[in-house]
Amino acid sequence: MSSAGSGSRADRPGLAGQVVLGLALFGVYVLVDSLESPERSAAARHHGQQLLRLEGRLHIDIEHRLNDALAPHHVLSTLANYEYAWTYLLSTLALLAWIWVRHPHLWRPVRDVFVVVNLLAIAVFWLWPTMPPRLLGEGYVDTVVRGTIGSWGTGVVDASNQLAAMPSLHLGWAIFVSYGLARAGAPRWLQWVSAAHVLLTAYVIFATGNHYVLDAAAAFVPVWAGAAFAWWRWFAPAAQGEVVPASDAFFLHVEETGAPQHVGGVVVFETPSQPVPTMDEWRTLVAEALVPRRRFAQRLAPPTRWRRPRWVDTEVDLDWHVVERHTGDGEAGLRRLVAETAAEPLPRDRPLWRFVVVRDIGDGRPAVYVVVHHAMADGLATVAHTLRLFQPILELPRPPSQPGGVRRTLERTAATVVGLAQLATDGGARKLPSGSARRQFGASSVGFDDVREVARAYGVRVTDVVLTLVGEGIRQAAPAATDRLGGRLRVALTQALPVSGESGQGNATGSVMVDVPVDDRPLAERLADVARATQRRRRPTRLVASRFVVSTGLRLAPEPAAAWFARRVYGSRFFHAVVSNLPGPPAALTMLGIETRHVLPILPVAPGAMTSIGALAWSGRLGFGIAADPALLDADAVAAAVPRALAELRASAREWPAEDQEQASAVSR
C-alpha cells in the first residue's frame, strides 16, 4: 500500500495470521503471569506501597477517598466492577472489528499500536510487578470480590494477573480506542463518547482499588510509544511509498549474503520465417506488456536500517532495461549469458528487471530471457508476467483464494499452529562443501506426456517424478557430494498458495523440506520413497506455517531481526537445493510472430546451496532450468542425466505386470 491513508480491502492481511498474532500476544502475557512466586508477590507489594508513598508526597493519592465513597453503594460498586471487567475489552474488540471491516488500509498501523501497547505493558509487568491497592490490606474495600459474577478477582476470572497494576492496561486500551477512532476520522460524537469512556474508566480503576493514579498516568506512555512507532512506520514522509511485503523483502535480505536473487525465464524460438524483430519492436512489446505491471515501473527507495523497504514509482529507461547481447556459441553461449546475468545483482536505483535479446543462437534463431528480482515476483508470478509477451495472451491463475468465515479462520489458525510445530521438528541439513559466488545455467527438456505416463504407471504425482529425476541428475553429476550427504538430498519444494489481490504480484509460496534419496538403488525404488515423503508432507500445515513465518512473523519483527532470520534460514544450513514445478500454457504460443521452441525457468541459487531447479510445463514439453554453483555441481551434467533417468523409469514401468500398473494408475487418480 502506498501509505496508511489509502488502500483497499486487498491491503488487509490474512485474518488467520492476525488471529495467530493475537494468540501469541496473549501467550506472552500468560507466560509472564505464570512467573508468579512468593518473591514476586513480595516485590509487587513493595512496589505498590512505594507508589502510595510517592503519591502521598505529591498529594495525588485520591484512590482511598474514591474507594471509601463507592464501597457503601452496592449497586454502584457492582456496576463499576462490570465496567472494569468488560467495557475496555468490548470497546477494543469493537474498534478492531470496525477498522478491519470499514478501514482496511488502517489495519496495520492501528494493529501495530495495539501490539506495542501490550508488549511494553507486559515488559513492565515482568520487570516491575505491582500489586493493586485493593490487595495491599491498607483499608481498601475490595469491591470486585463482593459477589459480582464475571468481574475481575472473582472465581470466574481468578486466573487474572494480580501483579500487573503498572501500567493500567484497562485505561491503556481505552486510550487506544480513542486513538483508533481519531486516526480513522470517526464521527465527532463517537470520539466524545470514547473520551468519556476514558474518564469513566479512570474513575473506576481508582474507586474499585485496582490501580493507582501513577500507573493510570503511565498508561499514556505505551499508547504514545505505539502511536509514534506507527507514525514512523506508516505516516512519516520517509515512510511514503508502497511497503515491500515481508515475504518479498525476505529475498532482499537474502541477497545481502552476496547471492543474487533473480527469477525469470528463457525463451528459445524456432527459425523465423520473417525478419527478426528490431530492438525498437522488442522495446515496444515490453512497454506494452510488462511496464504497465506495477512492479515493473517501481524502484526501491533508499534503505534505512530500521525501516522496511518501500517501492516508489519511477521512470522506466527502456534503453537500459531492454538490451541486446551476442554470442557465437549457440545455445551454450545463451546459457552462459543467462548465468552471467543471474550472477550480477540488479541496481536498486532502477526497477529490478531486465529483458535481454540474443539475436542469433544458431540457424538464425533468436532467444530472449527476462530476469526479475525475487522481491518482485515468485516463479509462478513471473510466468504470469511473461505470458503477456506472447500471443495469444493467456492468464495463468494462481490457486483460488479460500472462502472466509469464522470456521475457515479457525481451521487456518489451527493449521498454522500445527505447521509451526512440524517445521520446528524438520531439523537442518547435512553440511555441503564450501561453494562460490559463480553461477552456471543448464537446460534440459523432456516430453510432458512421458512424465505423466510415468506418474500414472507408478501411482505418484508429476512432482514426485520431477524430484526423482532431479535427484538422479544431481547424483550422477556430483557423486562425491551426494555420498557426503549420506545418500539423502534435502530439497526445499516450493508450492504456490492461494492469494487475493492482483495476480502476478509478489511472493505467495510456501516450502516443505523433502529428503530425496540419491543412493544407488533402482530409480523406481527411490521414486516410491519420494512419493511417500511428499505424501506425508502434502498436508497444507507446513506450507501455511512457512507462509505465516515470512509474511506475518517477519512483518512484526524489527527489520534487522527480519534480515538476520532470512539470511540464517534460507540456505545450506537447512537445505541443499530448491525445486519448483511450475505450470505453463498447454498450447503453442508466438512472440512478435515467431514460434517458440522451448521455454525454461530461471531460479536463484540460495546462499551456500548446490542448485535451484525449475521445471516448467510448456506446450507439451517439460523444461528444466538448472541454476547451479559450479564449485559444487555441473549444471550441464545434471541436464544430460535428466532424460536418461526418465527413460530408465519408463523402461522399469513397462516391466510391471499389467494388473500392478492398473492398480497404481487408480491410486494416482
C-alpha positions in Angstrom: 0.0 0.0 0.0 1.2 3.4 -0.8 0.5 4.8 2.6 -1.7 4.2 5.5 -4.2 6.7 4.3 -5.2 5.0 1.2 -5.8 1.5 0.0 -8.5 -1.2 -0.3 -9.6 -4.3 1.3 -6.9 -6.1 -0.5 -4.4 -4.3 1.7 -5.7 -6.2 4.7 -3.5 -9.2 5.8 -5.0 -12.6 6.2 -7.3 -12.9 9.1 -5.8 -16.2 10.3 -2.4 -14.6 10.6 -3.8 -11.8 12.7 -5.6 -14.3 15.0 -2.4 -16.2 15.5 -0.6 -12.9 16.3 -3.3 -12.2 18.9 -2.9 -15.6 20.4 0.9 -15.2 20.5 0.5 -11.8 22.3 -1.9 -13.4 24.8 0.6 -16.3 25.2 3.4 -13.8 26.2 1.0 -12.3 28.8 0.2 -15.8 30.2 3.9 -16.6 30.3 4.6 -13.6 32.4 1.6 -14.3 34.6 2.9 -17.8 35.2 6.1 -16.3 36.8 4.2 -15.6 40.0 6.0 -16.6 43.1 6.3 -15.6 46.8 9.3 -13.5 45.9 7.5 -11.7 43.0 4.4 -11.2 45.3 6.6 -9.6 47.9 8.3 -7.3 45.3 4.9 -6.4 43.9 3.6 -5.4 47.4 6.7 -3.3 48.0 6.3 -1.6 44.6 2.6 -0.8 45.4 3.5 0.7 48.7 6.2 2.8 47.1 3.6 4.2 44.7 1.3 5.1 47.5 4.0 6.8 49.4 5.1 8.8 46.4 1.5 9.8 45.6 1.2 11.0 49.2 4.2 13.2 48.9 2.7 14.6 45.6 -0.7 15.0 47.2 -2.4 13.0 44.4 -3.4 9.9 46.5 -7.1 10.0 45.7 -7.6 6.3 45.4 -8.6 5.7 49.1 -11.1 8.5 49.2 -12.8 7.4 46.0 -12.9 3.8 47.2 -14.4 4.8 50.5 -17.1 6.8 48.7 -18.0 3.9 46.3 -17.8 0.9 48.6 -21.0 1.6 50.6 -23.2 1.7 47.5 -23.6 -1.9 46.4 -25.4 -1.3 43.1 -22.9 1.4 42.0 -19.9 -0.7 43.0 -21.4 -3.7 41.1 -21.8 -1.5 38.0 -18.3 -0.2 38.5 -17.0 -3.8 38.7 -18.7 -4.7 35.4 -17.4 -1.6 33.8 -13.9 -2.5 34.9 -14.2 -6.1 33.7 -15.8 -5.7 30.3 -16.0 -2.2 28.7 -12.3 -1.8 27.9 -12.3 -5.3 26.3 -15.5 -4.9 24.3 -14.7 -1.4 23.1 -11.2 -2.6 21.9 -12.7 -5.5 20.1 -15.3 -3.3 18.5 -12.7 -0.8 17.4 -10.5 -3.6 15.8 -13.5 -5.1 14.1 -14.6 -1.7 12.8 -11.1 -0.9 11.5 -10.9 -4.3 9.9 -14.2 -4.0 8.1 -14.5 -0.3 7.3 -10.9 1.0 7.2 -8.7 -1.9 6.0 -6.0 0.5 4.9 -5.6 1.5 8.5 -5.5 -2.0 9.9 -1.7 -2.4 10.0 -0.8 0.9 11.7 -3.7 0.6 14.3 -2.7 -3.0 14.9 0.9 -2.0 15.4 -0.1 0.5 18.1 -2.1 -2.2 19.9 0.9 -4.6 19.7 3.3 -2.0 21.1 1.0 -1.0 23.9 0.7 -4.6 25.1 4.3 -5.6 24.6 5.5 -2.6 26.6 3.0 -3.2 29.3 3.8 -6.9 29.6 7.5 -6.0 29.8 6.8 -3.7 32.8 4.6 -6.5 34.4 7.7 -8.8 34.1 10.3 -6.3 35.2 8.4 -4.3 37.8 5.4 -6.3 39.2 3.0 -4.2 41.1 0.2 -5.2 43.4 -3.1 -3.3 43.1 -4.2 -1.2 46.1 -7.1 -3.5 47.0 -4.7 -6.3 47.7 -2.4 -4.3 49.9 -4.6 -4.6 53.0 -4.4 -0.9 53.9 -8.0 -0.2 54.4 -9.3 -0.6 50.9 -12.6 -2.3 50.3 -12.2 -5.0 47.6 -15.4 -4.4 45.7 -14.7 -6.9 43.0 -15.0 -10.0 45.3 -18.3 -9.0 46.7 -20.4 -11.4 44.6 -20.1 -9.6 41.2 -20.3 -12.6 38.8 -17.8 -12.4 36.0 -15.8 -9.5 37.3 -12.1 -9.4 37.8 -10.9 -11.0 41.0 -13.9 -13.4 41.4 -13.8 -17.1 40.9 -14.8 -16.7 37.3 -11.6 -14.9 36.3 -9.4 -15.6 39.3 -6.6 -16.5 36.9 -6.1 -12.9 36.0 -2.7 -11.4 36.7 -2.9 -9.9 40.2 0.6 -8.3 39.9 0.1 -6.2 36.8 -1.2 -2.9 38.1 1.6 -0.8 36.5 0.7 0.4 33.9 -3.1 0.1 33.7 -3.9 -1.8 30.6 -7.6 -1.1 31.2 -7.0 2.6 30.8 -4.4 2.0 28.1 -6.8 0.1 26.0 -9.5 2.8 26.5 -7.0 5.4 25.3 -6.0 3.2 22.4 -9.7 3.1 21.3 -9.7 6.9 21.3 -6.5 6.9 19.2 -8.0 4.5 16.7 -11.2 6.4 16.3 -9.3 9.7 15.8 -6.9 8.1 13.3 -9.9 6.7 11.3 -11.8 10.0 11.4 -14.8 8.6 13.3 -17.8 10.9 13.9 -17.1 13.6 16.5 -19.9 12.4 18.8 -18.3 8.9 18.9 -14.9 10.3 19.7 -16.6 12.3 22.6 -18.2 9.1 23.8 -14.8 7.4 23.8 -13.2 10.3 25.7 -16.0 10.0 28.3 -15.2 6.3 28.5 -11.6 7.0 29.2 -12.6 9.3 32.1 -15.1 6.8 33.4 -12.5 4.0 33.3 -10.0 6.2 35.1 -12.6 6.8 37.9 -13.5 3.1 38.1 -9.9 1.8 38.3 -9.3 4.2 41.3 -12.6 3.7 43.1 -12.5 -0.1 42.9 -9.0 -0.1 44.3 -7.5 -1.7 41.2 -5.0 0.9 40.1 -3.0 3.9 41.2 -3.0 7.5 39.8 0.6 7.0 38.8 0.0 3.8 36.9 -3.0 5.4 35.2 -0.8 8.2 34.1 1.8 5.6 33.0 -0.9 4.1 30.7 -0.4 7.0 28.3 3.2 6.1 27.7 2.8 2.8 25.8 0.0 4.3 23.7 2.2 7.3 22.9 5.1 5.0 22.0 2.8 2.8 19.9 1.4 5.8 18.0 4.9 7.2 17.5 6.1 3.8 16.1 3.0 3.6 13.8 3.7 7.2 12.6 7.3 6.4 11.9 6.5 3.2 10.1 3.4 4.2 8.1 2.9 8.0 8.1 6.2 9.8 8.2 7.5 11.4 4.9 10.2 8.7 4.7 7.6 6.1 5.1 5.8 7.0 1.9 5.7 4.6 -0.9 4.4 1.1 -1.0 5.8 -1.1 1.7 7.6 -4.2 0.4 5.7 -7.1 1.9 7.7 -9.1 4.3 7.6 -12.2 2.1 9.1 -10.1 -0.7 11.6 -8.2 1.4 12.8 -11.7 2.6 14.8 -12.1 -0.7 16.3 -8.6 -0.5 17.7 -9.6 2.9 18.9 -13.0 1.5 20.7 -11.1 -1.3 22.8 -9.3 1.3 24.8 -12.6 1.6 26.2 -12.0 -1.9 23.8 -14.4 -3.7 21.7 -12.5 -6.2 18.0 -13.5 -6.1 16.6 -13.4 -9.6 13.8 -15.4 -11.2 12.9 -15.4 -14.8 12.7 -17.4 -18.0 14.5 -18.2 -21.2 12.6 -18.4 -24.5 14.2 -20.1 -27.4 12.5 -19.6 -30.8 12.2 -21.6 -33.9 14.0 -20.3 -37.0 11.8 -17.4 -38.1 10.2 -17.2 -41.5 10.3 -13.4 -41.2 13.0 -10.8 -40.3 14.0 -10.9 -36.6 12.3 -8.0 -34.8 14.3 -4.9 -34.3 15.2 -3.6 -30.9 12.6 -0.9 -31.2 9.9 -3.6 -31.8 11.2 -5.6 -28.7 11.1 -2.4 -26.6 7.6 -1.6 -27.8 6.4 -5.1 -26.8 7.9 -4.8 -23.4 6.5 -1.3 -22.9 3.0 -2.5 -23.7 3.1 -5.9 -22.0 5.4 -5.5 -18.9 5.8 -1.9 -17.9 2.1 -1.4 -17.1 2.5 -4.1 -14.5 3.0 -2.1 -11.3 6.3 -3.5 -10.1 8.0 -3.0 -13.5 7.7 0.8 -13.1 8.8 1.0 -9.5 12.2 1.0 -7.8 13.3 0.6 -4.2 13.5 3.8 -2.0 16.9 4.3 -0.4 17.1 1.8 2.5 17.5 2.5 6.2 18.5 0.1 8.9 15.2 0.0 10.8 12.6 0.8 8.2 11.0 -1.7 5.9 12.0 -1.2 2.2 9.4 0.6 0.0 8.5 0.6 -3.6 8.3 4.1 -5.2 7.2 4.9 -8.7 9.9 5.9 -11.2 10.6 6.4 -14.9 11.5 3.3 -16.9 14.5 3.7 -19.2 13.7 1.0 -21.8 17.2 1.5 -23.5 18.7 0.2 -20.2 16.2 -2.5 -19.4 15.8 -3.9 -22.9 19.2 -4.7 -24.3 20.8 -6.9 -26.9 23.6 -9.4 -26.3 25.6 -11.5 -28.8 27.1 -15.0 -28.6 29.0 -17.0 -31.1 28.4 -20.3 -29.3 24.8 -21.2 -30.0 22.6 -22.3 -27.1 25.7 -23.0 -24.9 26.5 -19.3 -25.3 23.0 -18.4 -24.4 23.2 -20.4 -21.2 26.5 -18.7 -20.4 24.9 -15.3 -20.8 22.0 -16.3 -18.6 24.4 -17.4 -15.9 26.3 -14.2 -16.1 23.2 -12.1 -15.8 21.9 -14.2 -12.9 25.2 -13.7 -11.0 25.1 -9.9 -11.3 23.0 -8.0 -8.8 20.4 -5.7 -10.3 21.0 -2.0 -9.3 18.4 -0.9 -6.8 18.0 2.6 -8.1 16.1 1.3 -11.1 13.2 -1.1 -11.5 14.5 -4.6 -10.7 14.3 -6.3 -14.0 16.0 -6.8 -17.4 14.9 -8.1 -20.8 17.8 -9.4 -22.9 17.5 -10.2 -26.7 20.1 -12.7 -28.1 19.7 -12.2 -31.8 21.3 -15.5 -33.3 21.9 -18.7 -31.3 22.3 -20.8 -34.5 20.3 -21.3 -37.7 19.1 -17.7 -37.4 17.1 -18.5 -34.3 16.7 -15.7 -31.7 16.2 -16.1 -28.0 15.2 -13.8 -25.2 15.4 -14.0 -21.5 13.9 -11.9 -18.7 15.1 -11.7 -15.1 13.2 -10.0 -12.3 14.2 -9.8 -8.7 12.6 -12.3 -6.4 11.3 -9.4 -4.3 9.1 -8.5 -7.3 7.6 -11.9 -8.0 7.9 -15.7 -7.3 8.2 -18.3 -10.1 4.5 -18.5 -10.8 4.1 -14.8 -10.8 7.0 -14.4 -13.2 5.3 -16.9 -15.6 2.1 -14.8 -15.3 4.1 -11.6 -16.2 5.9 -13.1 -19.2 2.8 -14.7 -20.6 1.7 -11.2 -21.5 4.6 -11.1 -24.0 3.1 -13.9 -26.0 0.2 -14.2 -28.5 -2.4 -15.1 -27.7 -2.4 -13.6 -24.2 -3.2 -16.3 -21.6 -3.9 -15.8 -17.9 -2.3 -18.3 -15.6 -4.4 -18.2 -12.4 -2.9 -19.0 -9.0 -4.8 -21.4 -6.7 -8.1 -19.7 -5.9 -8.5 -17.8 -2.6 -10.1 -19.9 0.1 -13.5 -18.8 1.4 -13.6 -16.8 4.5 -15.7 -17.1 7.6 -15.1 -18.0 11.2 -14.7 -21.7 10.6 -12.2 -21.2 7.9 -10.2 -18.8 10.0 -10.1 -21.2 12.9 -9.1 -24.1 10.6 -6.3 -21.9 9.1 -5.2 -20.8 12.6 -5.0 -24.5 13.8 -3.1 -25.5 10.6 -0.6 -22.7 11.2 0.0 -23.8 14.8 0.4 -27.4 13.8 2.6 -26.4 10.9 4.9 -24.3 13.1 5.4 -27.4 15.4 6.2 -29.5 12.3 8.7 -27.0 11.0 10.4 -27.0 14.3 11.0 -30.7 14.1 12.3 -30.7 10.5 15.8 -30.0 11.6 18.7 -28.9 9.5 20.6 -30.4 6.5 24.0 -32.0 6.3 26.8 -29.6 5.6 27.9 -29.1 2.0 31.5 -28.2 0.9 32.2 -24.5 0.6 30.8 -23.0 -2.6 31.4 -19.9 -4.6 29.6 -16.8 -5.9 29.8 -18.0 -9.5 26.8 -19.3 -11.4 26.1 -21.8 -14.2 22.9 -22.4 -16.1 21.9 -25.7 -17.6 18.9 -26.7 -19.6 17.0 -29.9 -20.3 13.7 -30.8 -21.9 11.6 -33.9 -21.9 8.1 -34.8 -23.1 5.5 -33.8 -20.6 3.3 -36.7 -21.7 6.1 -39.1 -20.9 6.4 -37.7 -17.4 2.7 -38.0 -16.8 2.8 -41.5 -18.2 5.5 -42.5 -15.6 3.5 -40.8 -12.9 0.4 -42.8 -13.8 2.3 -46.0 -14.1 3.8 -45.7 -10.6 0.7 -44.2 -8.9 2.6 -41.0 -8.0 2.3 -37.2 -8.8 4.2 -35.5 -11.5 6.1 -33.5 -8.8 7.3 -36.8 -7.4 8.7 -37.8 -10.8 10.4 -34.3 -11.1 12.0 -34.7 -7.7 13.3 -38.1 -8.6 14.7 -37.0 -11.9 16.4 -34.1 -10.3 17.8 -36.2 -7.6 19.2 -38.7 -10.1 20.7 -35.9 -12.1 22.5 -34.5 -9.1 23.7 -37.9 -8.1 25.3 -38.5 -11.5 26.7 -35.0 -11.7 28.2 -34.9 -8.1 28.6 -38.4 -6.7 31.2 -37.3 -4.1 28.9 -34.6 -2.7 25.8 -36.9 -2.5 27.9 -39.6 -0.8 28.9 -37.0 1.7 25.2 -36.2 2.3 24.6 -39.9 3.2 22.5 -40.5 0.1 19.8 -38.0 1.1 19.4 -34.7 -0.6 17.4 -32.2 1.4 15.2 -30.3 -1.1 13.1 -27.2 -0.5 10.0 -27.9 -2.5 8.1 -24.7 -3.2 4.4 -24.5 -4.0 2.1 -21.7 -4.8 -0.5 -20.8 -2.2 -4.0 -19.2 -2.6 -3.7 -15.4 -2.7 -6.0 -12.4 -3.0 -5.3 -9.2 -4.9 -3.5 -8.6 -8.1 -2.4 -11.7 -9.9 1.3 -11.9 -10.6 2.4 -9.6 -7.8 4.9 -10.6 -5.2 5.6 -13.9 -3.5 2.8 -16.2 -2.4 4.5 -19.5 -1.9 5.4 -21.9 0.9 8.1 -24.5 1.1 8.3 -28.0 2.5 11.5 -29.9 3.0 11.7 -33.3 1.3 14.6 -35.7 1.6 15.2 -37.1 -1.9 17.2 -40.3 -2.0 20.3 -40.1 -4.1 21.8 -43.6 -3.5 22.5 -46.4 -6.0 19.2 -48.2 -5.6 17.0 -48.6 -8.7 15.2 -45.4 -9.6 11.8 -47.0 -9.2 12.5 -47.7 -5.5 13.7 -44.1 -5.0 10.6 -42.8 -6.7 8.5 -44.7 -4.2 10.5 -43.2 -1.3 9.9 -39.7 -2.7 6.2 -40.3 -3.1 5.9 -41.5 0.5 7.9 -38.5 1.7 5.7 -36.0 -0.2 2.6 -37.8 0.8 3.5 -37.3 4.5 4.1 -33.6 3.9 1.3 -33.0 1.4 -1.0 -31.7 4.2 -1.0 -27.9 3.9 0.0 -27.3 7.5 3.7 -26.9 6.7 3.0 -24.7 3.7 0.6 -22.5 5.7 3.1 -22.2 8.6 6.1 -21.3 6.3 4.0 -18.7 4.6 2.9 -17.3 8.0 6.5 -17.0 9.2 7.7 -15.0 6.2 4.5 -13.0 5.6 3.3 -12.2 9.2 6.0 -13.2 11.6 8.7 -11.2 9.8 6.4 -8.3 9.3 6.2 -7.8 13.0 9.9 -8.3 13.6 12.3 -5.3 13.7 13.9 -5.0 10.3 17.4 -6.1 11.5 15.9 -9.2 13.1 14.0 -10.0 9.9 17.2 -9.6 7.9 19.1 -11.9 10.3 16.4 -14.5 10.1 16.2 -14.5 6.3 20.0 -14.9 5.9 20.1 -17.6 8.5 17.3 -19.9 7.4 17.5 -19.6 3.6 20.5 -21.6 2.5 22.5 -24.7 3.0 22.0 -24.8 6.8 18.5 -26.2 6.1 18.5 -27.5 2.5 20.8 -28.3 -0.4 18.6 -27.5 -3.4 15.4 -25.7 -4.3 13.0 -27.4 -6.7 9.8 -25.8 -8.1 7.4 -27.5 -10.5 5.6 -24.7 -12.4 2.5 -24.9 -14.7 2.6 -23.3 -18.1 0.3 -23.0 -21.2 -0.7 -26.2 -23.0 -0.8 -24.6 -26.4 2.0 -23.3 -28.6 2.5 -19.5 -28.4 4.3 -16.9 -30.5 6.1 -13.7 -29.7 6.1 -10.9 -32.2 5.1 -13.6 -34.7 7.9 -16.0 -34.0 7.1 -19.6 -32.8 8.7 -20.8 -29.6 10.7 -23.9 -29.4 11.0 -24.2 -25.7 10.8 -22.1 -22.5 13.0 -22.6 -19.4 12.6 -21.2 -15.9 15.4 -19.4 -14.1 15.6 -19.7 -10.3 18.1 -18.1 -8.0 20.6 -20.3 -6.1 20.2 -20.0 -2.3 23.3 -19.0 -0.4 25.6 -22.0 0.0 23.2 -24.4 -1.7 24.1 -26.5 -4.7 21.4 -25.6 -7.1 17.9 -24.3 -7.8 15.9 -26.1 -10.4 12.7 -25.1 -12.0 10.5 -27.5 -14.1 8.1 -25.7 -16.4 5.4 -27.4 -18.5 5.1 -25.5 -21.8 3.3 -26.6 -24.9 3.8 -30.3 -24.3 7.4 -30.2 -23.1 8.7 -30.1 -19.5 11.7 -27.8 -19.5 14.2 -27.9 -16.7 16.2 -24.7 -15.9 19.1 -25.6 -13.8 20.9 -22.8 -11.9 23.9 -24.1 -10.0 27.0 -23.2 -8.2 29.8 -24.6 -10.4 32.0 -25.2 -7.4 29.5 -27.7 -6.2 27.6 -29.0 -9.2 27.9 -29.2 -13.0 24.6 -28.0 -14.3 25.2 -29.4 -17.8 25.8 -32.8 -16.3 22.5 -32.6 -14.4 20.8 -31.6 -17.6 22.2 -34.5 -19.5 21.2 -37.0 -16.8 17.5 -36.0 -16.6 16.4 -37.5 -19.9 18.3 -40.7 -19.2 16.7 -41.0 -15.8 13.2 -40.6 -17.3 14.0 -43.3 -19.9 15.0 -45.6 -17.1 11.8 -45.0 -15.2 9.7 -45.6 -18.4 11.5 -48.9 -19.0 11.0 -50.1 -15.5 7.3 -49.2 -15.7 6.9 -51.4 -18.8 8.3 -54.3 -16.9 5.5 -54.2 -14.3 2.6 -56.7 -14.6 -0.5 -55.1 -16.2 -2.6 -55.5 -13.1 0.1 -53.7 -11.0 0.1 -50.8 -13.5 -3.7 -50.5 -13.4 -3.7 -50.5 -9.6 -1.0 -47.8 -9.5 -2.9 -45.7 -12.0 -6.1 -46.0 -9.9 -4.2 -44.8 -6.8 -2.7 -41.8 -8.7 -6.2 -40.8 -9.8 
